[in-house]
Amino acid sequence: MKVNFYATLRLITGAKTIEFTIKEGGTVKDLVDEIVLTYPSMRQELLDHDGNLYGHVHVFVNGRDNRFLEKRMDTQIFNRDQIDIFPAVGGGSTENILE
């Protein structure tokens, strides 16, 4: 299964897209567990001390944030699905905003 990483997560993986192996019909949680197993430093970027996905991390399954899917982290995923993982992005300046 191909997973696209964005922003600071690419610094950890060293690439935009990485392929992971999970069983067909596995869950979003299974995938996140595999990502953390493959890239241990991802744990602190993705998961809180209880092992739950941080609120500021977004896992999209076919363009839909898993938080809005019926089963959330227990949503089944398949090799044909498009997976994108985004950390929170913030900052910037309001200096050039017109009033």
MODELLER restraints for C-alpha pairs under 7 A, 6 or more apart:
rsr = mdl.restraints
at = mdl.atoms
rsr.add(forms.Gaussian(group=physical.xy_distance, feature=features.Distance(at['CA:1:A'], at['CA:19:A']), mean=5.29, stdev=0.5))
rsr.add(forms.Gaussian(group=physical.xy_distance, feature=features.Distance(at['CA:1:A'], at['CA:20:A']), mean=5.17, stdev=0.5))
rsr.add(forms.Gaussian(group=physical.xy_distance, feature=features.Distance(at['CA:1:A'], at['CA:21:A']), mean=6.02, stdev=0.5))
rsr.add(forms.Gaussian(group=physical.xy_distance, feature=features.Distance(at['CA:1:A'], at['CA:79:A']), mean=4.77, stdev=0.5))
rsr.add(forms.Gaussian(group=physical.xy_distance, feature=features.Distance(at['CA:2:A'], at['CA:17:A']), mean=6.35, stdev=0.5))
rsr.add(forms.Gaussian(group=physical.xy_distance, feature=features.Distance(at['CA:2:A'], at['CA:18:A']), mean=5.64, stdev=0.5))
rsr.add(forms.Gaussian(group=physical.xy_distance, feature=features.Distance(at['CA:2:A'], at['CA:19:A']), mean=4.30, stdev=0.5))
rsr.add(forms.Gaussian(group=physical.xy_distance, feature=features.Distance(at['CA:2:A'], at['CA:20:A']), mean=6.33, stdev=0.5))
rsr.add(forms.Gaussian(group=physical.xy_distance, feature=features.Distance(at['CA:2:A'], at['CA:83:A']), mean=6.94, stdev=0.5))
rsr.add(forms.Gaussian(group=physical.xy_distance, feature=features.Distance(at['CA:3:A'], at['CA:17:A']), mean=5.45, stdev=0.5))
rsr.add(forms.Gaussian(group=physical.xy_distance, feature=features.Distance(at['CA:3:A'], at['CA:18:A']), mean=5.43, stdev=0.5))
rsr.add(forms.Gaussian(group=physical.xy_distance, feature=features.Distance(at['CA:3:A'], at['CA:19:A']), mean=6.14, stdev=0.5))
rsr.add(forms.Gaussian(group=physical.xy_distance, feature=features.Distance(at['CA:3:A'], at['CA:83:A']), mean=4.98, stdev=0.5))
rsr.add(forms.Gaussian(group=physical.xy_distance, feature=features.Distance(at['CA:3:A'], at['CA:84:A']), mean=5.82, stdev=0.5))
rsr.add(forms.Gaussian(group=physical.xy_distance, feature=features.Distance(at['CA:4:A'], at['CA:16:A']), mean=5.52, stdev=0.5))
rsr.add(forms.Gaussian(group=physical.xy_distance, feature=features.Distance(at['CA:4:A'], at['CA:17:A']), mean=4.44, stdev=0.5))
rsr.add(forms.Gaussian(group=physical.xy_distance, feature=features.Distance(at['CA:4:A'], at['CA:18:A']), mean=6.65, stdev=0.5))
rsr.add(forms.Gaussian(group=physical.xy_distance, feature=features.Distance(at['CA:4:A'], at['CA:83:A']), mean=6.22, stdev=0.5))
rsr.add(forms.Gaussian(group=physical.xy_distance, feature=features.Distance(at['CA:4:A'], at['CA:84:A']), mean=4.68, stdev=0.5))
rsr.add(forms.Gaussian(group=physical.xy_distance, feature=features.Distance(at['CA:4:A'], at['CA:85:A']), mean=6.27, stdev=0.5))
rsr.add(forms.Gaussian(group=physical.xy_distance, feature=features.Distance(at['CA:5:A'], at['CA:16:A']), mean=5.25, stdev=0.5))
rsr.add(forms.Gaussian(group=physical.xy_distance, feature=features.Distance(at['CA:5:A'], at['CA:17:A']), mean=6.26, stdev=0.5))
rsr.add(forms.Gaussian(group=physical.xy_distance, feature=features.Distance(at['CA:5:A'], at['CA:84:A']), mean=6.01, stdev=0.5))
rsr.add(forms.Gaussian(group=physical.xy_distance, feature=features.Distance(at['CA:5:A'], at['CA:85:A']), mean=5.12, stdev=0.5))
rsr.add(forms.Gaussian(group=physical.xy_distance, feature=features.Distance(at['CA:5:A'], at['CA:86:A']), mean=6.45, stdev=0.5))
rsr.add(forms.Gaussian(group=physical.xy_distance, feature=features.Distance(at['CA:6:A'], at['CA:16:A']), mean=6.77, stdev=0.5))
rsr.add(forms.Gaussian(group=physical.xy_distance, feature=features.Distance(at['CA:6:A'], at['CA:85:A']), mean=6.39, stdev=0.5))
rsr.add(forms.Gaussian(group=physical.xy_distance, feature=features.Distance(at['CA:6:A'], at['CA:86:A']), mean=5.30, stdev=0.5))
rsr.add(forms.Gaussian(group=physical.xy_distance, feature=features.Distance(at['CA:7:A'], at['CA:87:A']), mean=6.97, stdev=0.5))
rsr.add(forms.Gaussian(group=physical.xy_distance, feature=features.Distance(at['CA:10:A'], at['CA:16:A']), mean=5.79, stdev=0.5))
rsr.add(forms.Gaussian(group=physical.xy_distance, feature=features.Distance(at['CA:22:A'], at['CA:31:A']), mean=6.54, stdev=0.5))
rsr.add(forms.Gaussian(group=physical.xy_distance, feature=features.Distance(at['CA:24:A'], at['CA:78:A']), mean=5.42, stdev=0.5))
rsr.add(forms.Gaussian(group=physical.xy_distance, feature=features.Distance(at['CA:24:A'], at['CA:79:A']), mean=6.71, stdev=0.5))
rsr.add(forms.Gaussian(group=physical.xy_distance, feature=features.Distance(at['CA:25:A'], at['CA:76:A']), mean=5.15, stdev=0.5))
rsr.add(forms.Gaussian(group=physical.xy_distance, feature=features.Distance(at['CA:25:A'], at['CA:77:A']), mean=5.34, stdev=0.5))
rsr.add(forms.Gaussian(group=physical.xy_distance, feature=features.Distance(at['CA:25:A'], at['CA:78:A']), mean=5.41, stdev=0.5))
rsr.add(forms.Gaussian(group=physical.xy_distance, feature=features.Distance(at['CA:26:A'], at['CA:76:A']), mean=5.38, stdev=0.5))
rsr.add(forms.Gaussian(group=physical.xy_distance, feature=features.Distance(at['CA:26:A'], at['CA:77:A']), mean=5.75, stdev=0.5))
rsr.add(forms.Gaussian(group=physical.xy_distance, feature=features.Distance(at['CA:27:A'], at['CA:73:A']), mean=6.65, stdev=0.5))
rsr.add(forms.Gaussian(group=physical.xy_distance, feature=features.Distance(at['CA:27:A'], at['CA:74:A']), mean=5.22, stdev=0.5))
rsr.add(forms.Gaussian(group=physical.xy_distance, feature=features.Distance(at['CA:27:A'], at['CA:75:A']), mean=5.24, stdev=0.5))
rsr.add(forms.Gaussian(group=physical.xy_distance, feature=features.Distance(at['CA:27:A'], at['CA:76:A']), mean=4.27, stdev=0.5))
rsr.add(forms.Gaussian(group=physical.xy_distance, feature=features.Distance(at['CA:27:A'], at['CA:77:A']), mean=5.48, stdev=0.5))
rsr.add(forms.Gaussian(group=physical.xy_distance, feature=features.Distance(at['CA:28:A'], at['CA:73:A']), mean=4.99, stdev=0.5))
rsr.add(forms.Gaussian(group=physical.xy_distance, feature=features.Distance(at['CA:28:A'], at['CA:74:A']), mean=6.03, stdev=0.5))
rsr.add(forms.Gaussian(group=physical.xy_distance, feature=features.Distance(at['CA:28:A'], at['CA:75:A']), mean=5.85, stdev=0.5))
rsr.add(forms.Gaussian(group=physical.xy_distance, feature=features.Distance(at['CA:28:A'], at['CA:76:A']), mean=6.52, stdev=0.5))
rsr.add(forms.Gaussian(group=physical.xy_distance, feature=features.Distance(at['CA:28:A'], at['CA:77:A']), mean=6.45, stdev=0.5))
rsr.add(forms.Gaussian(group=physical.xy_distance, feature=features.Distance(at['CA:29:A'], at['CA:73:A']), mean=5.10, stdev=0.5))
rsr.add(forms.Gaussian(group=physical.xy_distance, feature=features.Distance(at['CA:29:A'], at['CA:74:A']), mean=6.25, stdev=0.5))
rsr.add(forms.Gaussian(group=physical.xy_distance, feature=features.Distance(at['CA:36:A'], at['CA:42:A']), mean=5.45, stdev=0.5))
rsr.add(forms.Gaussian(group=physical.xy_distance, feature=features.Distance(at['CA:36:A'], at['CA:43:A']), mean=5.42, stdev=0.5))
rsr.add(forms.Gaussian(group=physical.xy_distance, feature=features.Distance(at['CA:46:A'], at['CA:53:A']), mean=5.62, stdev=0.5))
rsr.add(forms.Gaussian(group=physical.xy_distance, feature=features.Distance(at['CA:46:A'], at['CA:54:A']), mean=5.86, stdev=0.5))
rsr.add(forms.Gaussian(group=physical.xy_distance, feature=features.Distance(at['CA:46:A'], at['CA:57:A']), mean=6.37, stdev=0.5))
rsr.add(forms.Gaussian(group=physical.xy_distance, feature=features.Distance(at['CA:47:A'], at['CA:53:A']), mean=4.54, stdev=0.5))
rsr.add(forms.Gaussian(group=physical.xy_distance, feature=features.Distance(at['CA:47:A'], at['CA:54:A']), mean=5.40, stdev=0.5))
rsr.add(forms.Gaussian(group=physical.xy_distance, feature=features.Distance(at['CA:48:A'], at['CA:54:A']), mean=5.82, stdev=0.5))
rsr.add(forms.Gaussian(group=physical.xy_distance, feature=features.Distance(at['CA:56:A'], at['CA:87:A']), mean=6.23, stdev=0.5))
rsr.add(forms.Gaussian(group=physical.xy_distance, feature=features.Distance(at['CA:56:A'], at['CA:88:A']), mean=5.02, stdev=0.5))
rsr.add(forms.Gaussian(group=physical.xy_distance, feature=features.Distance(at['CA:57:A'], at['CA:86:A']), mean=5.81, stdev=0.5))
rsr.add(forms.Gaussian(group=physical.xy_distance, feature=features.Distance(at['CA:57:A'], at['CA:87:A']), mean=4.52, stdev=0.5))
rsr.add(forms.Gaussian(group=physical.xy_distance, feature=features.Distance(at['CA:57:A'], at['CA:88:A']), mean=5.84, stdev=0.5))
rsr.add(forms.Gaussian(group=physical.xy_distance, feature=features.Distance(at['CA:58:A'], at['CA:65:A']), mean=6.23, stdev=0.5))
rsr.add(forms.Gaussian(group=physical.xy_distance, feature=features.Distance(at['CA:58:A'], at['CA:85:A']), mean=5.70, stdev=0.5))
rsr.add(forms.Gaussian(group=physical.xy_distance, feature=features.Distance(at['CA:58:A'], at['CA:86:A']), mean=5.12, stdev=0.5))
rsr.add(forms.Gaussian(group=physical.xy_distance, feature=features.Distance(at['CA:58:A'], at['CA:87:A']), mean=6.35, stdev=0.5))
rsr.add(forms.Gaussian(group=physical.xy_distance, feature=features.Distance(at['CA:59:A'], at['CA:65:A']), mean=5.73, stdev=0.5))
rsr.add(forms.Gaussian(group=physical.xy_distance, feature=features.Distance(at['CA:59:A'], at['CA:66:A']), mean=5.74, stdev=0.5))
rsr.add(forms.Gaussian(group=physical.xy_distance, feature=features.Distance(at['CA:59:A'], at['CA:84:A']), mean=5.82, stdev=0.5))
rsr.add(forms.Gaussian(group=physical.xy_distance, feature=features.Distance(at['CA:59:A'], at['CA:85:A']), mean=4.57, stdev=0.5))
rsr.add(forms.Gaussian(group=physical.xy_distance, feature=features.Distance(at['CA:59:A'], at['CA:86:A']), mean=6.53, stdev=0.5))
rsr.add(forms.Gaussian(group=physical.xy_distance, feature=features.Distance(at['CA:60:A'], at['CA:66:A']), mean=5.70, stdev=0.5))
rsr.add(forms.Gaussian(group=physical.xy_distance, feature=features.Distance(at['CA:60:A'], at['CA:83:A']), mean=5.59, stdev=0.5))
rsr.add(forms.Gaussian(group=physical.xy_distance, feature=features.Distance(at['CA:60:A'], at['CA:84:A']), mean=5.04, stdev=0.5))
rsr.add(forms.Gaussian(group=physical.xy_distance, feature=features.Distance(at['CA:60:A'], at['CA:85:A']), mean=6.27, stdev=0.5))
rsr.add(forms.Gaussian(group=physical.xy_distance, feature=features.Distance(at['CA:61:A'], at['CA:81:A']), mean=6.60, stdev=0.5))
rsr.add(forms.Gaussian(group=physical.xy_distance, feature=features.Distance(at['CA:61:A'], at['CA:82:A']), mean=5.82, stdev=0.5))
rsr.add(forms.Gaussian(group=physical.xy_distance, feature=features.Distance(at['CA:61:A'], at['CA:83:A']), mean=4.94, stdev=0.5))
rsr.add(forms.Gaussian(group=physical.xy_distance, feature=features.Distance(at['CA:61:A'], at['CA:84:A']), mean=6.84, stdev=0.5))
rsr.add(forms.Gaussian(group=physical.xy_distance, feature=features.Distance(at['CA:62:A'], at['CA:81:A']), mean=5.89, stdev=0.5))
rsr.add(forms.Gaussian(group=physical.xy_distance, feature=features.Distance(at['CA:62:A'], at['CA:82:A']), mean=4.82, stdev=0.5))
rsr.add(forms.Gaussian(group=physical.xy_distance, feature=features.Distance(at['CA:62:A'], at['CA:83:A']), mean=6.31, stdev=0.5))
rsr.add(forms.Gaussian(group=physical.xy_distance, feature=features.Distance(at['CA:66:A'], at['CA:72:A']), mean=4.95, stdev=0.5))
rsr.add(forms.Gaussian(group=physical.xy_distance, feature=features.Distance(at['CA:66:A'], at['CA:73:A']), mean=6.61, stdev=0.5))
